[in-house]
Amino acid sequence: MKLFIILGAINGFIAVALGAFGAHGLEGKIPDKYLETWQTAVQYQMFHAVGLLVIGLLAGKISSPLINWSGWLMLIGIILFSGSLFVLSVTQIKMLGAITPLGGVSFLAAWVLMIIAAYKYL
C-alpha cells in the first residue's frame, strides 16, 4: 500500500518538474512536434501517477496479487511509455517510438487488473 502511494507521489512530482522543464527549458530548442511529444509523455505520466495512488489506496482494502501486479505494470508503463517519449523528444531517434506501445500495453493491462480486482473484492 505505502509503496505504491510513494511511487505515485514521486511520479507526480517528476511529471510536474518535467512538464515545467519542457515548457520553459525546451521551448525553441526542439521542434514543436517533439515538444508536443514531451507534453504527451508528461500527461500520461501524471495520469498514471494518480493511478498508482489509487492502487496504493486499494491495496489497503484489497489483499490480492491483482492489485500488486496492476501497480507494477503501471510503473513499467510509465517507464516504457513516458520514458521512451521523453528520450525520443530530446534525441529525435525515431526508433525509440517502437518502445512506446509496450508501455501502452502495460498501462492497459494495469487498468484491466484494477477493474478485475475491484469487481471481485469490493
A tleap script that builds the chain and sets N, CA, C and O, in Angstrom:
source leaprc.protein.ff14SB
mol = sequence {
  NMET LYS LEU PHE ILE ILE LEU GLY ALA ILE
  ASN GLY PHE ILE ALA VAL ALA LEU GLY ALA
  PHE GLY ALA HIE GLY LEU GLU GLY LYS ILE
  PRO ASP LYS TYR LEU GLU THR TRP GLN THR
  ALA VAL GLN TYR GLN MET PHE HIE ALA VAL
  GLY LEU LEU VAL ILE GLY LEU LEU ALA GLY
  LYS ILE SER SER PRO LEU ILE ASN TRP SER
  GLY TRP LEU MET LEU ILE GLY ILE ILE LEU
  PHE SER GLY SER LEU PHE VAL LEU SER VAL
  THR GLN ILE LYS MET LEU GLY ALA ILE THR
  PRO LEU GLY GLY VAL SER PHE LEU ALA ALA
  TRP VAL LEU MET ILE ILE ALA ALA TYR LYS
  TYR CLEU
}
set mol.1.N position { 0.835 -1.187 0.000 }
set mol.1.CA position { 0.000 0.000 0.000 }
set mol.1.C position { 0.879 1.249 0.000 }
set mol.1.O position { 0.765 2.105 -0.877 }
set mol.2.N position { 1.742 1.335 0.983 }
set mol.2.CA position { 2.588 2.507 1.151 }
set mol.2.C position { 3.506 2.718 -0.052 }
set mol.2.O position { 3.716 3.850 -0.487 }
set mol.3.N position { 4.048 1.632 -0.585 }
set mol.3.CA position { 4.988 1.727 -1.698 }
set mol.3.C position { 4.348 2.361 -2.927 }
set mol.3.O position { 4.950 3.231 -3.557 }
set mol.4.N position { 3.142 1.941 -3.274 }
set mol.4.CA position { 2.508 2.490 -4.472 }
set mol.4.C position { 2.075 3.941 -4.270 }
set mol.4.O position { 2.066 4.721 -5.223 }
set mol.5.N position { 1.721 4.304 -3.053 }
set mol.5.CA position { 1.411 5.714 -2.776 }
set mol.5.C position { 2.674 6.556 -2.933 }
set mol.5.O position { 2.632 7.636 -3.522 }
set mol.6.N position { 3.788 6.069 -2.411 }
set mol.6.CA position { 5.055 6.794 -2.558 }
set mol.6.C position { 5.468 6.872 -4.026 }
set mol.6.O position { 5.874 7.934 -4.499 }
set mol.7.N position { 5.369 5.753 -4.753 }
set mol.7.CA position { 5.718 5.758 -6.177 }
set mol.7.C position { 4.811 6.706 -6.967 }
set mol.7.O position { 5.273 7.392 -7.879 }
set mol.8.N position { 3.529 6.746 -6.620 }
set mol.8.CA position { 2.610 7.671 -7.278 }
set mol.8.C position { 2.984 9.117 -7.010 }
set mol.8.O position { 2.972 9.947 -7.920 }
set mol.9.N position { 3.314 9.417 -5.773 }
set mol.9.CA position { 3.691 10.785 -5.418 }
set mol.9.C position { 5.005 11.187 -6.095 }
set mol.9.O position { 5.135 12.313 -6.577 }
set mol.10.N position { 5.967 10.282 -6.133 }
set mol.10.CA position { 7.240 10.569 -6.807 }
set mol.10.C position { 6.999 10.839 -8.289 }
set mol.10.O position { 7.547 11.789 -8.848 }
set mol.11.N position { 6.182 10.005 -8.920 }
set mol.11.CA position { 5.908 10.199 -10.343 }
set mol.11.C position { 5.108 11.464 -10.607 }
set mol.11.O position { 5.296 12.107 -11.640 }
set mol.12.N position { 4.221 11.830 -9.693 }
set mol.12.CA position { 3.512 13.100 -9.824 }
set mol.12.C position { 4.477 14.273 -9.763 }
set mol.12.O position { 4.381 15.209 -10.556 }
set mol.13.N position { 5.402 14.217 -8.824 }
set mol.13.CA position { 6.433 15.256 -8.683 }
set mol.13.C position { 7.270 15.360 -9.959 }
set mol.13.O position { 7.491 16.448 -10.491 }
set mol.14.N position { 7.732 14.191 -10.436 }
set mol.14.CA position { 8.567 14.173 -11.639 }
set mol.14.C position { 7.797 14.708 -12.843 }
set mol.14.O position { 8.358 15.435 -13.663 }
set mol.15.N position { 6.520 14.355 -12.955 }
set mol.15.CA position { 5.711 14.835 -14.078 }
set mol.15.C position { 5.590 16.361 -14.055 }
set mol.15.O position { 5.684 17.004 -15.100 }
set mol.16.N position { 5.385 16.937 -12.883 }
set mol.16.CA position { 5.292 18.397 -12.783 }
set mol.16.C position { 6.634 19.036 -13.153 }
set mol.16.O position { 6.680 20.017 -13.895 }
set mol.17.N position { 7.718 18.472 -12.629 }
set mol.17.CA position { 9.046 19.021 -12.911 }
set mol.17.C position { 9.379 18.929 -14.403 }
set mol.17.O position { 9.875 19.888 -14.995 }
set mol.18.N position { 9.100 17.763 -15.008 }
set mol.18.CA position { 9.401 17.603 -16.427 }
set mol.18.C position { 8.465 18.426 -17.304 }
set mol.18.O position { 8.856 18.872 -18.382 }
set mol.19.N position { 7.242 18.627 -16.851 }
set mol.19.CA position { 6.322 19.496 -17.583 }
set mol.19.C position { 6.830 20.931 -17.604 }
set mol.19.O position { 6.802 21.595 -18.641 }
set mol.20.N position { 7.291 21.401 -16.460 }
set mol.20.CA position { 7.834 22.761 -16.388 }
set mol.20.C position { 9.109 22.876 -17.216 }
set mol.20.O position { 9.318 23.873 -17.907 }
set mol.21.N position { 9.961 21.851 -17.144 }
set mol.21.CA position { 11.191 21.860 -17.938 }
set mol.21.C position { 10.875 21.904 -19.425 }
set mol.21.O position { 11.514 22.637 -20.180 }
set mol.22.N position { 9.893 21.123 -19.840 }
set mol.22.CA position { 9.506 21.120 -21.252 }
set mol.22.C position { 8.986 22.480 -21.697 }
set mol.22.O position { 9.330 22.968 -22.774 }
set mol.23.N position { 8.155 23.084 -20.857 }
set mol.23.CA position { 7.545 24.366 -21.217 }
set mol.23.C position { 8.557 25.514 -21.223 }
set mol.23.O position { 8.457 26.425 -22.045 }
set mol.24.N position { 9.521 25.475 -20.317 }
set mol.24.CA position { 10.434 26.603 -20.172 }
set mol.24.C position { 11.845 26.310 -20.682 }
set mol.24.O position { 12.526 27.205 -21.183 }
set mol.25.N position { 12.278 25.069 -20.553 }
set mol.25.CA position { 13.654 24.750 -20.924 }
set mol.25.C position { 13.818 24.233 -22.336 }
set mol.25.O position { 14.889 24.374 -22.926 }
set mol.26.N position { 12.768 23.634 -22.889 }
set mol.26.CA position { 12.892 23.046 -24.227 }
set mol.26.C position { 12.267 23.901 -25.325 }
set mol.26.O position { 12.542 23.698 -26.507 }
set mol.27.N position { 11.434 24.846 -24.936 }
set mol.27.CA position { 10.761 25.681 -25.929 }
set mol.27.C position { 11.799 26.415 -26.782 }
set mol.27.O position { 12.682 27.101 -26.267 }
set mol.28.N position { 11.668 26.250 -28.092 }
set mol.28.CA position { 12.598 26.882 -29.012 }
set mol.28.C position { 13.878 26.087 -29.236 }
set mol.28.O position { 14.675 26.420 -30.113 }
set mol.29.N position { 14.073 25.039 -28.444 }
set mol.29.CA position { 15.283 24.223 -28.574 }
set mol.29.C position { 15.040 22.922 -29.323 }
set mol.29.O position { 15.960 22.340 -29.897 }
set mol.30.N position { 13.789 22.474 -29.310 }
set mol.30.CA position { 13.432 21.281 -30.077 }
set mol.30.C position { 12.211 21.640 -30.930 }
set mol.30.O position { 11.456 22.547 -30.579 }
set mol.31.N position { 12.014 20.936 -32.044 }
set mol.31.CA position { 10.846 21.237 -32.898 }
set mol.31.C position { 9.529 21.070 -32.132 }
set mol.31.O position { 9.434 20.275 -31.197 }
set mol.32.N position { 8.529 21.828 -32.545 }
set mol.32.CA position { 7.209 21.789 -31.893 }
set mol.32.C position { 6.636 20.376 -31.828 }
set mol.32.O position { 5.998 20.008 -30.841 }
set mol.33.N position { 6.862 19.586 -32.876 }
set mol.33.CA position { 6.372 18.203 -32.899 }
set mol.33.C position { 6.901 17.432 -31.688 }
set mol.33.O position { 6.160 16.679 -31.057 }
set mol.34.N position { 8.168 17.619 -31.369 }
set mol.34.CA position { 8.768 16.899 -30.249 }
set mol.34.C position { 8.404 17.528 -28.904 }
set mol.34.O position { 8.403 16.851 -27.875 }
set mol.35.N position { 8.099 18.809 -28.919 }
set mol.35.CA position { 7.596 19.445 -27.698 }
set mol.35.C position { 6.209 18.892 -27.359 }
set mol.35.O position { 5.886 18.703 -26.186 }
set mol.36.N position { 5.397 18.637 -28.376 }
set mol.36.CA position { 4.083 18.015 -28.164 }
set mol.36.C position { 4.248 16.575 -27.665 }
set mol.36.O position { 3.493 16.119 -26.806 }
set mol.37.N position { 5.229 15.874 -28.205 }
set mol.37.CA position { 5.514 14.516 -27.742 }
set mol.37.C position { 5.917 14.534 -26.276 }
set mol.37.O position { 5.497 13.673 -25.502 }
set mol.38.N position { 6.729 15.511 -25.894 }
set mol.38.CA position { 7.153 15.680 -24.493 }
set mol.38.C position { 5.924 15.880 -23.607 }
set mol.38.O position { 5.806 15.263 -22.548 }
set mol.39.N position { 5.013 16.743 -24.046 }
set mol.39.CA position { 3.803 17.016 -23.267 }
set mol.39.C position { 2.933 15.768 -23.131 }
set mol.39.O position { 2.340 15.543 -22.076 }
set mol.40.N position { 2.850 14.958 -24.180 }
set mol.40.CA position { 2.104 13.701 -24.106 }
set mol.40.C position { 2.711 12.800 -23.043 }
set mol.40.O position { 1.992 12.181 -22.258 }
set mol.41.N position { 4.033 12.727 -23.019 }
set mol.41.CA position { 4.723 11.913 -22.013 }
set mol.41.C position { 4.406 12.408 -20.604 }
set mol.41.O position { 4.157 11.609 -19.701 }
set mol.42.N position { 4.416 13.722 -20.421 }
set mol.42.CA position { 4.107 14.313 -19.109 }
set mol.42.C position { 2.666 13.978 -18.710 }
set mol.42.O position { 2.417 13.589 -17.569 }
set mol.43.N position { 1.731 14.126 -19.629 }
set mol.43.CA position { 0.325 13.870 -19.314 }
set mol.43.C position { 0.101 12.423 -18.907 }
set mol.43.O position { -0.573 12.150 -17.913 }
set mol.44.N position { 0.663 11.497 -19.672 }
set mol.44.CA position { 0.477 10.086 -19.343 }
set mol.44.C position { 1.178 9.712 -18.045 }
set mol.44.O position { 0.687 8.869 -17.295 }
set mol.45.N position { 2.314 10.329 -17.776 }
set mol.45.CA position { 2.972 10.063 -16.507 }
set mol.45.C position { 2.099 10.544 -15.353 }
set mol.45.O position { 1.970 9.851 -14.344 }
set mol.46.N position { 1.504 11.716 -15.492 }
set mol.46.CA position { 0.663 12.237 -14.413 }
set mol.46.C position { -0.605 11.408 -14.244 }
set mol.46.O position { -1.003 11.108 -13.118 }
set mol.47.N position { -1.245 11.033 -15.354 }
set mol.47.CA position { -2.446 10.195 -15.246 }
set mol.47.C position { -2.133 8.918 -14.474 }
set mol.47.O position { -2.911 8.487 -13.623 }
set mol.48.N position { -1.002 8.329 -14.776 }
set mol.48.CA position { -0.680 7.040 -14.175 }
set mol.48.C position { -0.035 7.184 -12.800 }
set mol.48.O position { -0.005 6.225 -12.028 }
set mol.49.N position { 0.479 8.370 -12.488 }
set mol.49.CA position { 0.893 8.657 -11.109 }
set mol.49.C position { -0.353 8.629 -10.217 }
set mol.49.O position { -0.329 8.075 -9.118 }
set mol.50.N position { -1.431 9.229 -10.704 }
set mol.50.CA position { -2.702 9.183 -9.967 }
set mol.50.C position { -3.198 7.743 -9.883 }
set mol.50.O position { -3.714 7.321 -8.848 }
set mol.51.N position { -3.043 6.992 -10.970 }
set mol.51.CA position { -3.411 5.577 -10.946 }
set mol.51.C position { -2.651 4.810 -9.874 }
set mol.51.O position { -3.228 3.966 -9.188 }
set mol.52.N position { -1.361 5.097 -9.722 }
set mol.52.CA position { -0.570 4.452 -8.671 }
set mol.52.C position { -1.088 4.822 -7.279 }
set mol.52.O position { -1.119 3.983 -6.379 }
set mol.53.N position { -1.490 6.069 -7.111 }
set mol.53.CA position { -2.072 6.481 -5.819 }
set mol.53.C position { -3.348 5.693 -5.532 }
set mol.53.O position { -3.566 5.242 -4.407 }
set mol.54.N position { -4.181 5.533 -6.544 }
set mol.54.CA position { -5.420 4.762 -6.383 }
set mol.54.C position { -5.095 3.313 -6.027 }
set mol.54.O position { -5.730 2.728 -5.149 }
set mol.55.N position { -4.113 2.741 -6.703 }
set mol.55.CA position { -3.707 1.373 -6.400 }
set mol.55.C position { -3.213 1.266 -4.963 }
set mol.55.O position { -3.524 0.300 -4.266 }
set mol.56.N position { -2.452 2.248 -4.526 }
set mol.56.CA position { -1.988 2.260 -3.140 }
set mol.56.C position { -3.135 2.276 -2.150 }
set mol.56.O position { -3.094 1.586 -1.131 }
set mol.57.N position { -4.152 3.057 -2.446 }
set mol.57.CA position { -5.324 3.103 -1.566 }
set mol.57.C position { -6.116 1.806 -1.626 }
set mol.57.O position { -6.577 1.307 -0.599 }
set mol.58.N position { -6.276 1.256 -2.832 }
set mol.58.CA position { -6.993 -0.012 -2.968 }
set mol.58.C position { -6.262 -1.156 -2.280 }
set mol.58.O position { -6.888 -2.071 -1.743 }
set mol.59.N position { -4.938 -1.100 -2.300 }
set mol.59.CA position { -4.150 -2.167 -1.663 }
set mol.59.C position { -4.427 -2.251 -0.166 }
set mol.59.O position { -4.238 -3.303 0.444 }
set mol.60.N position { -4.875 -1.148 0.426 }
set mol.60.CA position { -5.251 -1.163 1.841 }
set mol.60.C position { -6.565 -1.884 2.090 }
set mol.60.O position { -6.832 -2.315 3.212 }
set mol.61.N position { -7.394 -2.020 1.051 }
set mol.61.CA position { -8.701 -2.671 1.169 }
set mol.61.C position { -8.723 -4.051 0.534 }
set mol.61.O position { -9.480 -4.926 0.954 }
set mol.62.N position { -7.892 -4.239 -0.477 }
set mol.62.CA position { -7.895 -5.492 -1.232 }
set mol.62.C position { -6.531 -6.151 -1.098 }
set mol.62.O position { -5.509 -5.575 -1.471 }
set mol.63.N position { -6.530 -7.347 -0.569 }
set mol.63.CA position { -5.287 -8.102 -0.496 }
set mol.63.C position { -5.301 -9.136 -1.614 }
set mol.63.O position { -5.752 -10.267 -1.433 }
set mol.64.N position { -4.797 -8.721 -2.773 }
set mol.64.CA position { -4.811 -9.593 -3.942 }
set mol.64.C position { -3.590 -9.310 -4.796 }
set mol.64.O position { -3.178 -8.158 -4.930 }
set mol.65.N position { -3.010 -10.351 -5.374 }
set mol.65.CA position { -1.899 -10.125 -6.304 }
set mol.65.C position { -2.307 -9.285 -7.511 }
set mol.65.O position { -1.460 -8.669 -8.159 }
set mol.66.N position { -3.606 -9.261 -7.813 }
set mol.66.CA position { -4.075 -8.450 -8.936 }
set mol.66.C position { -3.729 -6.975 -8.750 }
set mol.66.O position { -3.322 -6.296 -9.693 }
set mol.67.N position { -3.893 -6.498 -7.536 }
set mol.67.CA position { -3.597 -5.092 -7.248 }
set mol.67.C position { -2.094 -4.841 -7.331 }
set mol.67.O position { -1.661 -3.833 -7.889 }
set mol.68.N position { -1.303 -5.750 -6.781 }
set mol.68.CA position { 0.155 -5.577 -6.855 }
set mol.68.C position { 0.640 -5.588 -8.300 }
set mol.68.O position { 1.452 -4.749 -8.691 }
set mol.69.N position { 0.148 -6.532 -9.088 }
set mol.69.CA position { 0.526 -6.580 -10.493 }
set mol.69.C position { 0.081 -5.321 -11.223 }
set mol.69.O position { 0.799 -4.808 -12.081 }
set mol.70.N position { -1.086 -4.833 -10.889 }
set mol.70.CA position { -1.577 -3.607 -11.501 }
set mol.70.C position { -0.613 -2.452 -11.227 }
set mol.70.O position { -0.292 -1.676 -12.127 }
set mol.71.N position { -0.164 -2.349 -10.001 }
set mol.71.CA position { 0.781 -1.287 -9.643 }
set mol.71.C position { 2.107 -1.406 -10.377 }
set mol.71.O position { 2.626 -0.420 -10.902 }
set mol.72.N position { 2.651 -2.610 -10.413 }
set mol.72.CA position { 3.938 -2.794 -11.093 }
set mol.72.C position { 3.821 -2.558 -12.582 }
set mol.72.O position { 4.715 -1.970 -13.192 }
set mol.73.N position { 2.721 -3.011 -13.179 }
set mol.73.CA position { 2.530 -2.782 -14.614 }
set mol.73.C position { 2.348 -1.290 -14.916 }
set mol.73.O position { 2.791 -0.803 -15.957 }
set mol.74.N position { 1.698 -0.577 -14.009 }
set mol.74.CA position { 1.528 0.858 -14.205 }
set mol.74.C position { 2.883 1.562 -14.145 }
set mol.74.O position { 3.156 2.458 -14.944 }
set mol.75.N position { 3.731 1.156 -13.200 }
set mol.75.CA position { 5.066 1.747 -13.105 }
set mol.75.C position { 5.900 1.408 -14.345 }
set mol.75.O position { 6.586 2.273 -14.890 }
set mol.76.N position { 5.840 0.159 -14.783 }
set mol.76.CA position { 6.559 -0.250 -16.006 }
set mol.76.C position { 6.048 0.554 -17.198 }
set mol.76.O position { 6.828 0.973 -18.054 }
set mol.77.N position { 4.741 0.766 -17.246 }
set mol.77.CA position { 4.161 1.567 -18.326 }
set mol.77.C position { 4.693 2.986 -18.331 }
set mol.77.O position { 5.000 3.527 -19.393 }
set mol.78.N position { 4.807 3.596 -17.163 }
set mol.78.CA position { 5.359 4.953 -17.072 }
set mol.78.C position { 6.781 4.974 -17.623 }
set mol.78.O position { 7.145 5.849 -18.409 }
set mol.79.N position { 7.574 4.000 -17.199 }
set mol.79.CA position { 8.972 3.960 -17.642 }
set mol.79.C position { 9.063 3.762 -19.148 }
set mol.79.O position { 9.797 4.479 -19.829 }
set mol.80.N position { 8.317 2.786 -19.673 }
set mol.80.CA position { 8.407 2.477 -21.096 }
set mol.80.C position { 7.720 3.525 -21.969 }
set mol.80.O position { 8.291 3.973 -22.963 }
set mol.81.N position { 6.505 3.916 -21.605 }
set mol.81.CA position { 5.736 4.842 -22.435 }
set mol.81.C position { 6.297 6.263 -22.314 }
set mol.81.O position { 6.803 6.828 -23.284 }
set mol.82.N position { 6.200 6.820 -21.124 }
set mol.82.CA position { 6.656 8.202 -20.951 }
set mol.82.C position { 8.164 8.309 -21.131 }
set mol.82.O position { 8.657 9.238 -21.771 }
set mol.83.N position { 8.889 7.356 -20.566 }
set mol.83.CA position { 10.348 7.403 -20.682 }
set mol.83.C position { 10.810 7.398 -22.126 }
set mol.83.O position { 11.685 8.180 -22.498 }
set mol.84.N position { 10.235 6.528 -22.945 }
set mol.84.CA position { 10.645 6.478 -24.355 }
set mol.84.C position { 10.287 7.773 -25.081 }
set mol.84.O position { 11.036 8.229 -25.945 }
set mol.85.N position { 9.149 8.363 -24.735 }
set mol.85.CA position { 8.766 9.625 -25.376 }
set mol.85.C position { 9.654 10.783 -24.931 }
set mol.85.O position { 9.962 11.664 -25.734 }
set mol.86.N position { 10.069 10.797 -23.671 }
set mol.86.CA position { 11.000 11.835 -23.211 }
set mol.86.C position { 12.320 11.747 -23.975 }
set mol.86.O position { 12.835 12.748 -24.473 }
set mol.87.N position { 12.852 10.538 -24.056 }
set mol.87.CA position { 14.133 10.350 -24.753 }
set mol.87.C position { 13.977 10.644 -26.245 }
set mol.87.O position { 14.844 11.278 -26.847 }
set mol.88.N position { 12.879 10.187 -26.841 }
set mol.88.CA position { 12.607 10.466 -28.248 }
set mol.88.C position { 12.575 11.975 -28.509 }
set mol.88.O position { 13.122 12.447 -29.505 }
set mol.89.N position { 11.942 12.715 -27.625 }
set mol.89.CA position { 11.802 14.159 -27.800 }
set mol.89.C position { 13.145 14.878 -27.855 }
set mol.89.O position { 13.339 15.775 -28.676 }
set mol.90.N position { 14.056 14.493 -26.996 }
set mol.90.CA position { 15.335 15.217 -26.945 }
set mol.90.C position { 16.377 14.659 -27.903 }
set mol.90.O position { 17.284 15.385 -28.311 }
set mol.91.N position { 16.268 13.373 -28.274 }
set mol.91.CA position { 17.254 12.791 -29.188 }
set mol.91.C position { 16.756 12.752 -30.623 }
set mol.91.O position { 17.552 12.738 -31.561 }
set mol.92.N position { 15.432 12.736 -30.793 }
set mol.92.CA position { 14.774 12.622 -32.087 }
set mol.92.C position { 15.171 11.339 -32.826 }
set mol.92.O position { 15.196 11.298 -34.056 }
set mol.93.N position { 15.480 10.294 -32.048 }
set mol.93.CA position { 15.759 8.971 -32.604 }
set mol.93.C position { 14.420 8.260 -32.726 }
set mol.93.O position { 13.867 7.794 -31.730 }
set mol.94.N position { 13.907 8.178 -33.929 }
set mol.94.CA position { 12.548 7.679 -34.150 }
set mol.94.C position { 12.355 6.217 -33.765 }
set mol.94.O position { 11.234 5.804 -33.466 }
set mol.95.N position { 13.422 5.431 -33.768 }
set mol.95.CA position { 13.306 4.014 -33.394 }
set mol.95.C position { 12.814 3.850 -31.954 }
set mol.95.O position { 12.249 2.812 -31.611 }
set mol.96.N position { 13.021 4.850 -31.121 }
set mol.96.CA position { 12.554 4.774 -29.737 }
set mol.96.C position { 11.036 4.693 -29.658 }
set mol.96.O position { 10.484 4.204 -28.673 }
set mol.97.N position { 10.368 5.172 -30.696 }
set mol.97.CA position { 8.910 5.099 -30.744 }
set mol.97.C position { 8.398 3.666 -30.735 }
set mol.97.O position { 7.229 3.430 -30.430 }
set mol.98.N position { 9.257 2.710 -31.066 }
set mol.98.CA position { 8.850 1.301 -31.049 }
set mol.98.C position { 8.674 0.780 -29.625 }
set mol.98.O position { 7.985 -0.218 -29.415 }
set mol.99.N position { 9.279 1.433 -28.662 }
set mol.99.CA position { 9.165 1.021 -27.257 }
set mol.99.C position { 7.850 1.511 -26.657 }
set mol.99.O position { 7.272 0.851 -25.794 }
set mol.100.N position { 7.392 2.645 -27.106 }
set mol.100.CA position { 6.217 3.302 -26.536 }
set mol.100.C position { 4.991 2.395 -26.452 }
set mol.100.O position { 4.338 2.379 -25.408 }
set mol.101.N position { 4.646 1.638 -27.497 }
set mol.101.CA position { 3.454 0.780 -27.400 }
set mol.101.C position { 3.551 -0.291 -26.309 }
set mol.101.O position { 2.530 -0.715 -25.768 }
set mol.102.N position { 4.759 -0.724 -25.989 }
set mol.102.CA position { 4.912 -1.694 -24.892 }
set mol.102.C position { 4.454 -1.065 -23.574 }
set mol.102.O position { 3.828 -1.725 -22.744 }
set mol.103.N position { 4.771 0.201 -23.398 }
set mol.103.CA position { 4.289 0.920 -22.220 }
set mol.103.C position { 2.783 1.072 -22.237 }
set mol.103.O position { 2.126 0.962 -21.202 }
set mol.104.N position { 2.232 1.329 -23.426 }
set mol.104.CA position { 0.776 1.440 -23.548 }
set mol.104.C position { 0.073 0.146 -23.193 }
set mol.104.O position { -0.967 0.163 -22.535 }
set mol.105.N position { 0.632 -0.974 -23.622 }
set mol.105.CA position { 0.054 -2.275 -23.278 }
set mol.105.C position { 0.150 -2.504 -21.771 }
set mol.105.O position { -0.774 -3.049 -21.167 }
set mol.106.N position { 1.252 -2.095 -21.167 }
set mol.106.CA position { 1.389 -2.215 -19.703 }
set mol.106.C position { 0.323 -1.395 -18.992 }
set mol.106.O position { -0.269 -1.856 -18.017 }
set mol.107.N position { 0.075 -0.178 -19.476 }
set mol.107.CA position { -0.984 0.652 -18.900 }
set mol.107.C position { -2.337 -0.049 -18.998 }
set mol.107.O position { -3.077 -0.136 -18.018 }
set mol.108.N position { -2.646 -0.542 -20.186 }
set mol.108.CA position { -3.943 -1.199 -20.393 }
set mol.108.C position { -4.097 -2.414 -19.476 }
set mol.108.O position { -5.148 -2.599 -18.863 }
set mol.109.N position { -3.062 -3.231 -19.382 }
set mol.109.CA position { -3.118 -4.411 -18.516 }
set mol.109.C position { -3.296 -3.994 -17.061 }
set mol.109.O position { -4.045 -4.633 -16.322 }
set mol.110.N position { -2.619 -2.936 -16.644 }
set mol.110.CA position { -2.748 -2.457 -15.264 }
set mol.110.C position { -4.181 -2.043 -14.950 }
set mol.110.O position { -4.711 -2.372 -13.889 }
set mol.111.N position { -4.805 -1.320 -15.878 }
set mol.111.CA position { -6.187 -0.884 -15.655 }
set mol.111.C position { -7.147 -2.068 -15.639 }
set mol.111.O position { -8.080 -2.101 -14.836 }
set mol.112.N position { -6.924 -3.034 -16.516 }
set mol.112.CA position { -7.788 -4.227 -16.542 }
set mol.112.C position { -7.668 -4.992 -15.225 }
set mol.112.O position { -8.675 -5.432 -14.672 }
set mol.113.N position { -6.450 -5.152 -14.723 }
set mol.113.CA position { -6.273 -5.849 -13.442 }
set mol.113.C position { -6.941 -5.088 -12.299 }
set mol.113.O position { -7.496 -5.702 -11.388 }
set mol.114.N position { -6.891 -3.766 -12.341 }
set mol.114.CA position { -7.561 -2.972 -11.307 }
set mol.114.C position { -9.072 -3.172 -11.385 }
set mol.114.O position { -9.736 -3.304 -10.357 }
set mol.115.N position { -9.611 -3.195 -12.587 }
set mol.115.CA position { -11.053 -3.423 -12.777 }
set mol.115.C position { -11.447 -4.788 -12.215 }
set mol.115.O position { -12.426 -4.899 -11.477 }
set mol.116.N position { -10.693 -5.816 -12.562 }
set mol.116.CA position { -10.992 -7.155 -12.089 }
set mol.116.C position { -10.927 -7.244 -10.569 }
set mol.116.O position { -11.812 -7.820 -9.936 }
set mol.117.N position { -9.881 -6.675 -9.992 }
set mol.117.CA position { -9.721 -6.697 -8.541 }
set mol.117.C position { -10.881 -5.965 -7.849 }
set mol.117.O position { -11.431 -6.458 -6.864 }
set mol.118.N position { -11.242 -4.807 -8.360 }
set mol.118.CA position { -12.340 -4.049 -7.766 }
set mol.118.C position { -13.654 -4.828 -7.876 }
set mol.118.O position { -14.436 -4.880 -6.927 }
set mol.119.N position { -13.881 -5.424 -9.032 }
set mol.119.CA position { -15.117 -6.198 -9.233 }
set mol.119.C position { -15.176 -7.396 -8.283 }
set mol.119.O position { -16.219 -7.677 -7.693 }
set mol.120.N position { -14.055 -8.093 -8.142 }
set mol.120.CA position { -14.050 -9.306 -7.331 }
set mol.120.C position { -14.048 -9.035 -5.819 }
set mol.120.O position { -14.642 -9.795 -5.055 }
set mol.121.N position { -13.392 -7.974 -5.394 }
set mol.121.CA position { -13.128 -7.821 -3.957 }
set mol.121.C position { -13.781 -6.615 -3.289 }
set mol.121.O position { -13.746 -6.516 -2.063 }
set mol.122.N position { -14.359 -5.719 -4.030 }
set mol.122.CA position { -15.006 -4.570 -3.373 }
set mol.122.C position { -16.516 -4.766 -3.318 }
set mol.122.O position { -17.232 -3.907 -2.804 }
savepdb mol mol.pdb
quit
